[in-house]
Structures are given as C-alpha cells and as structure tokens.
Amino acid sequence: MRAISRKGIYALSSLAKSFGVVLLQIISGKRNTSYYGTYENLSILEYAFELWLEGQGMEFIDPSLDDSTSSCKLLQCLQVALLCVQENPVDRPSMLEVSSMLKNEMEAIRLPKRPAFSIKKNEKHEDGSSQQEKFSINDASFTQMAPR
C-alpha cells in the first residue's frame, strides 16, 4: 500500500470540505455567499450546524426536496455535509467514507463538531460575563496597505 504524504492528505480533505459545502447548498437551496439565522449573521456552515445541533435540521432543508419518505435521508445528508466541513482536516471523512455514509453502508455516523470558519457565542456565565469562542478567525492586521 502506498503511503500518502501530509500534503496529499490535506488535498484530499480539502476535496471533502468542498463537497460538504456544495452538499449543504444543494440540500438547502441556499447560497454560500449569504448570511442566515435570526440576525442574519451566520454563514451557511454555521447556520446548518446550529439548526442540526438544536434538532431542527429540517428547517435547513429546502422544502421542495422533502416528502414523507426522504426526511431521514436528508438529515443524514446534512450530518455527512457537516462532517465534511470540520475545522481539522483529520476530522473530515475521506470521499470513500462519504460515499459509504450516503449509501447507508456505515452503521453509525459520528457526530460533527463545530464547522470551520465560525464564531460561537457562549451563554452568559454565572457571574454575568459572556465569552466568545473563536474558530478559524484570522486575527492578523495590516498597519499599512500599499500596492506593489
């Protein structure tokens, strides 16, 4: 068996991430370039994860795709897509695993973590303070911008 380099693993996991984003767009009918949620401040990845986490995944699904027999399959697609967009490339499934999950060849699908490129606001603590947990935020700043 041929070993895959670290660079190769990252490239393959990027493929899974891209597939996950496209799958989220297909099952929701929503654009990746817009914001969603009550305050329209969530990316499609964050919005899908929040609804899935709250047990309201069907609110994310395009109503035209849902019929009495496909709800469970659509929720499974949502969960697979969320696995594909995980922050850590090691946590993302391979495309072979994705195929198996979508064909129901795997008995159990693991639970996704918070997706890449999201900001989670935690509940207020007992002392009244609140904390914000950042995921994939580039805190770099530019002091001066000049063309080359």
C-alpha positions in Angstrom: 0.0 0.0 0.0 1.4 3.4 -1.0 1.7 6.0 1.8 0.1 9.4 1.3 2.1 12.4 2.2 0.8 15.1 4.6 0.3 17.4 1.6 -1.8 14.7 -0.1 -3.9 14.1 3.0 -4.6 17.9 3.1 -5.6 18.0 -0.5 -7.9 15.0 -0.1 -9.5 16.6 3.0 -10.0 19.8 1.0 -11.9 17.9 -1.5 -14.2 16.5 1.2 -14.7 20.1 2.6 -15.6 21.4 -0.8 -18.0 18.6 -1.3 -19.6 19.3 2.1 -20.2 23.0 1.2 -21.7 22.0 -2.2 -23.9 19.4 -0.5 -25.1 22.0 2.0 -26.0 24.3 -0.8 -27.9 21.5 -2.7 -30.0 20.3 0.2 -30.8 23.8 1.4 -31.2 25.7 -1.8 -29.2 28.5 -0.1 -26.1 30.4 -1.3 -22.7 30.1 0.4 -22.2 33.8 0.0 -25.2 35.0 2.1 -25.8 35.1 5.8 -28.6 33.4 7.6 -30.2 33.0 11.0 -32.3 35.2 13.2 -29.8 38.1 13.0 -28.5 37.2 9.5 -25.0 36.8 10.9 -24.3 33.1 10.3 -22.6 31.6 7.3 -24.3 28.6 5.7 -22.0 26.3 7.6 -22.8 27.9 11.0 -26.5 28.1 10.2 -26.6 24.4 9.2 -24.7 23.4 12.3 -26.8 25.5 14.7 -30.1 24.1 13.3 -28.7 20.5 13.4 -27.4 21.0 17.0 -30.9 22.2 18.1 -32.6 19.2 16.4 -34.2 21.5 13.8 -32.2 20.2 10.8 -35.4 20.0 8.6 -35.7 23.8 8.8 -32.4 24.0 6.9 -33.6 21.6 4.2 -35.2 23.0 1.0 -39.0 22.2 1.4 -39.2 21.2 -2.2 -36.9 18.2 -1.5 -38.9 16.9 1.4 -41.5 14.2 1.1 -42.8 11.7 3.6 -40.0 9.2 2.8 -36.9 11.4 2.4 -36.7 13.4 5.7 -34.4 10.9 7.4 -32.2 10.6 4.3 -32.0 14.5 4.0 -31.0 14.8 7.7 -28.3 12.1 7.1 -27.0 14.2 4.1 -26.9 17.2 6.4 -24.9 15.3 9.0 -22.5 14.0 6.4 -22.0 17.5 4.9 -21.3 18.9 8.4 -18.6 16.2 8.9 -17.0 17.2 5.6 -16.6 20.8 6.7 -14.8 20.1 10.0 -12.1 22.5 11.1 -9.4 19.9 11.5 -8.7 18.0 8.2 -8.1 14.8 10.2 -11.7 15.0 11.5 -13.1 15.1 7.9 -14.1 11.8 6.3 -12.5 10.6 3.1 -14.5 10.7 0.0 -14.8 6.9 0.2 -16.2 7.2 3.7 -18.6 9.9 2.4 -19.8 7.6 -0.3 -20.4 4.8 2.2 -22.3 7.1 4.6 -24.5 8.4 1.8 -25.3 4.8 0.7 -26.1 3.7 4.2 -23.2 1.2 4.2 -21.9 2.5 7.6 -23.8 1.5 10.7 -23.1 4.7 12.7 -22.1 8.1 11.5 -20.1 10.1 14.0 -21.4 13.4 15.3 -19.9 16.6 13.7 -18.1 19.2 15.7 -18.4 22.9 15.0 -17.5 23.6 11.4 -14.6 25.6 10.1 -14.7 29.4 10.0 -17.3 30.0 12.6 -17.7 32.1 15.8 -19.7 30.7 18.7 -21.1 33.0 21.3 -21.3 31.1 24.6 -24.1 31.6 27.1 -23.6 34.1 29.9 -21.7 32.7 32.9 -23.0 32.8 36.5 -21.0 36.0 37.2 -22.8 37.7 34.3 -19.8 37.8 32.0 -20.0 36.3 28.5 -17.3 34.6 26.5 -16.8 34.3 22.8 -15.1 31.2 21.4 -13.4 31.7 18.0 -12.8 29.1 15.3 -10.6 29.8 12.3 -10.6 33.5 12.6 -7.5 35.2 11.2 -6.6 37.9 13.7 -3.8 39.3 11.5 -3.9 43.0 11.0 -2.4 45.4 8.5 -0.8 48.6 9.6 -0.3 50.0 6.2 -1.7 48.8 2.9 0.3 49.8 -0.2 0.2 48.4 -3.8 3.1 46.5 -5.1 
